[in-house]
Amino acid sequence: MRVFLFSCLFTICWNNMLAKGLFEHGVASGDPYSDSVILWTRVTPVTPGEIQVKWEIAADNSFSEILGNGQTATNEGRDYTVKVEADSLVPGTNYYYRFSLEDGKILSPIGRTKTLPSGAIEKVRFALFSCANLTANYFNPYGKAAEVGEVEAYDAIIHVGDYIYEYGRGGYTAAEDMINRVGFEPDRECVSLNDYRLRYAQYHREPSLKRLRASAPLIAIWDDHETANDSWATGAQNHSTDGSEGNWSERVTQALQAYYEWLPIREPENGNRRNAYRSFQFGDLVSLYMLETRLSAREEQLSLAPSEAQVNARILEILANREITQQYAELYSIPLPSNTPDSAEIRNFSNALALVIPNEMIINTLQEAYSGDRNLLGEEQLSWLINGLTNSSSKWQVLGQQVLMGNMTLPGELLLELASGNASQTTIGKYYTPALKVANGLSLTPEEQSIFDGANPLPYNLDAWDGYGKERETILQAAISLEKQMVVLAGDTHNAWTNLLKTMNPQNLGIPAAIEFATSGVSAPGIEKYFPGQEEILRVLFESYSPRLRYAD
Ligand SMILES: [Fe+2]
């Protein structure tokens, strides 16, 4: 009897240890519908080969009444991740689920999920996240949200991207405060399928992330770092152009394969994994549109400040055409040089042009950014969204997406100094003094007034919607003309912002079209990391020179 008891206890302990080891990345659920949800786990293989995994879903966490179950196989072809759809569920209901191996002998942790509500509802609860950088800081926001959600469940956890960061050591030094605790897995920049898989595996060993994923359904869309920094459809700032990091399209395919393996989300029906835009209906209250702004159609980002090489190229272009040279000489009252190459006249003319061409190029870029025919969502996704807005009778239209939609500007002079990495305290003070007075309702001296009025605010981030103004206009105009109440969710910047979104169309200039709530990052460093002790100055500058910004942290 004693031997039997000992052997039972040993078996229970051994199975618990095995469960912890074999389900070390936890469980998750995601992309809920009113009658189904995706359930996820990963099995850590002891030996390579196919593994049979069972799953169960129940109304209570003791699994006294199993409402659905099944069996599926996983293998190294999908990195031993498991994704199943539990269907025939009831709307707006909490469920519990778990996975098991070896005929139920080894059980995974238990997860809780919830189907989308249907019909008339009064409220929904969302948790919004972006920018989780494991080497930068602890994932405490995930853990805290899990704690809150365990008391009153979220209807969904919305993640708008930068769920992982692709960098290796030295790639993003401002985000390396934790490398002694966690290190980089793999110890290099992620480029291949195996690299991205290892990075997801590392992130998913973090207890707070596992706890959050097990607490409520996740609705996620990537931003740039799930592939590479500042990505667009055909390239990225952090993807080499010399071939040393391979072909961009192949890198995207591999990065997205790992993403779909590790995130509990549905595959696009048309089979094109880049087109991850999709919508969710929360009763009669919220239509949630998750937008894809990186890999479906985005055109390369514009750069506001032209480089010296770009300015010189433009000057050579002007000099190559005699008629245009004459036009510039007249426009800026510069003596027209003779046609002699390498002459002092040409040099003087070029030097004079070098003072005015950068401004001219900035104005052109600005026009292109705000009103040029530039793709961010692309035609197909944009018409899908407008159709959705048109046909939705929900009280709120919510866009879950990555980059700031608000028009975020700073004084041009200061912005260009910031862009070159040489913002002087004199310039900061010049614009801060009148801004602070205005913020406190104090009157300005005539000189301060002219600085404030002549600040020439320019958009600070053309990777965001400010660089793709035409599509933004289409969406905001639609919200106004369709009389929809719209909320835009965003992330990306690692700071928190609230923006009143207004169209640039003079007809509707004063009408708020939507409100934007942008979340700070889970752990990636915000502007304060780069300007320690100057947070308040920056907040005042942004709030004063971005007239539609209502809150900054
Ligand atoms: Fe980020």
Residues whose N, C-alpha, C, O or C-beta is under 5 A from the ligand:
A	BS01	LIG	C131 D162 D492 A524
